[in-house]
Amino acid sequence: MPVRQQILYLWLAEGALDTETVGWAFHDGTSGAGPQLPEAEPPYPTGLAALQQGWFLIQSPAPYALHAGAEYEVSYLANEFVFERRIDIQG
């Protein structure tokens, strides 16, 4: 059976897997033949919940230094975790 990959990016409130999901992106290599994620709400409340549902963690964020005033700067979301799962495609 062919195997296809799905990738899930979760941006969490902090650099720990058990903190709240604040953003996400889903990329489906199955062309819709595999399980899909909800679009209107976070698919998992935390990164830990994604692990418990069978996603594999393939990248976690590098630690970064915090400095006074950084909370007012506009930038990318720093706490990015990348997960994958592989789906067997029938026929």
N, C-alpha and C positions, 0 to 999 in steps of 0.2 A: 504494500500500500504506500502511496506517496505521502510524505509527511510535510506539512507546511508550518511555518512559524507565525505566531502572533506576538507583537511587542506592545508592552504597556509602560508608559512613562507616568510616574506619580510624583508630583511635587508636594512635599510634606511641609508642615509648619516649622519643623526643626529637623536636625540631622539624624534623628532616631526613628526607627521603623514604627514605633508605637505612637507617633504623633499624627495629628489630623491631616487628611488630604486636603490641599488647597487648590490643586489643579491636576489635570490629567490629559493624556493623549493616547490614542489606541491606533495601532497600525496592523492591518489584517492581511497576512500573506495567503490566507485561504480563499480570497475572493468571495467572502461571505458564506463559504461552506462550513465554517466552524462556528463555535459559540460566539455571540456578539455581546457587547457591553452596553449599558444604558447610556444615553447621550445627555440627559438632562440633570443627572445627579452623579456624584462621584461613584465609581464602580465599587470601591472599597473605602471604608472610613479611615483606614490606616494601611501602611505598607505591610504590617504584620498580618492583617486580614487577607491580603493578597497571597502571602506565603501559605497561609492556612487553607486557601482554596486551590493550591496546586501550582501557582506561578513560581518560577525560579528567578531569584535575584541575580542579575548579571552585572550590575554596576550600581555603586552607591556613591554619594557625593564625597568629594575631598573636603576635609576640614578647612574652614576659612576663618581668618581673624575678624573679629567684630571691633568696630571703633565708634566712638561717640559721634553722633550725627548721621551714621549710616542708615538709620531707620527712616530718614527723610529722602534718601537717594532713590531714583528710579533705575531699575536694572532688571536683569533676568532673575527668575526664581532660582535660588541657590540650592535648595535641598531636593535635587532630582535623583530619583531612583528608577532604574530601568529593569523591567521584568520580562520574561519570555515564557511562553508555553508552546509546545509542539502538538499539532493536531493531525491525526490520521485522516486522510481524505478518502472517502469511498469512491471506487470506480473511476 
